[in-house]
Amino acid sequence: IYPLVADHDTKFPFITYSRDNITSLSCKDGYYEDQINFTVTVVSADYLGSLDIANRIREILEKRVIKSDFLTLDNVTLSGIDESFIDNAYVQSMSFVCKAH
């Protein structure tokens, strides 16, 4: 699992992730949370393997609360998916949206 791009000599399968957009949400009382759009990309040598990994990632992320020392993500929802075949690899790019506190 790599942020943005995998190392040059990485073997299949691998996963990358990136933030696509952050929108600060506010009301008359001020800022209350961010909405984050992010992409998780699965790259695999075979199509069914890419689907299996993508489905597992979706099960892990969707509708969960994910906490770290500096951020809490909740209400993670799949907003789109794009399939492609690039450089002899099957690619599943999943777009997600969530709230961050």
C-alpha positions in Angstrom: 0.0 0.0 0.0 1.5 3.3 -1.2 0.5 7.0 -1.1 0.1 8.4 -4.6 2.5 6.1 -6.5 4.1 2.6 -5.9 7.8 2.2 -5.9 9.4 1.6 -9.3 10.0 -2.2 -8.9 6.8 -3.1 -7.0 5.4 -6.5 -7.8 1.6 -7.1 -8.5 -0.8 -6.8 -6.8 -0.4 -3.4 -5.1 -2.6 -0.5 -3.8 -2.2 3.2 -4.0 -4.3 6.0 -2.4 -4.6 9.7 -2.8 -6.7 12.6 -1.6 -8.6 14.2 -4.5 -10.4 17.1 -2.8 -11.1 18.5 0.7 -14.1 20.8 1.3 -14.5 22.6 4.7 -18.1 22.4 5.9 -19.4 25.2 8.0 -22.6 26.7 9.3 -23.5 30.0 11.0 -21.6 28.8 14.1 -18.4 28.2 12.1 -16.4 25.2 10.8 -17.5 21.8 11.9 -15.9 19.2 9.6 -14.2 18.4 6.3 -15.6 16.4 3.4 -12.8 14.4 1.8 -12.8 12.8 -1.6 -10.1 10.2 -2.0 -9.2 7.4 -4.5 -7.9 3.9 -3.8 -6.4 2.2 -6.8 -5.8 -1.6 -7.1 -3.3 -2.8 -9.7 -3.1 -6.5 -10.4 -1.8 -8.9 -13.0 -5.2 -10.5 -13.4 -8.7 -9.1 -13.6 -10.5 -11.3 -11.0 -7.7 -10.7 -8.6 -8.1 -6.9 -9.0 -11.9 -7.2 -8.4 -11.4 -9.4 -5.3 -9.0 -6.9 -3.7 -11.2 -3.9 -4.6 -14.2 -5.6 -3.1 -12.3 -6.3 0.1 -11.2 -2.7 0.4 -14.7 -1.5 -0.1 -15.9 -3.8 2.7 -13.2 -2.5 5.0 -13.8 1.2 4.3 -17.5 1.7 3.6 -19.8 2.9 6.4 -17.0 2.6 9.0 -15.4 4.9 11.5 -11.6 5.0 11.0 -9.6 6.6 13.8 -6.0 7.6 14.0 -4.1 9.9 16.5 -4.7 12.9 14.3 -7.9 12.3 12.3 -11.3 10.5 12.4 -13.0 9.5 9.2 -16.6 8.5 9.1 -19.5 7.8 6.8 -17.1 6.5 4.1 -19.1 5.9 0.9 -18.1 4.6 -2.5 -18.9 7.4 -5.1 -17.6 5.8 -8.3 -15.3 3.3 -9.9 -13.2 3.2 -13.0 -11.7 0.0 -14.6 -8.8 0.1 -17.0 -6.0 -1.9 -18.4 -2.6 -0.1 -18.3 0.9 -1.4 -18.9 -0.2 -5.1 -18.8 -2.1 -4.6 -15.5 -5.8 -4.5 -14.5 -6.6 -1.3 -12.6 -9.6 -0.7 -10.3 -9.8 3.0 -9.2 -12.4 3.5 -6.5 -13.5 7.0 -5.5 -14.8 7.5 -2.0 -16.2 10.4 -0.1 -16.2 10.8 3.7 -16.4 13.2 6.6 -13.3 14.0 8.7 -13.1 15.5 12.2 
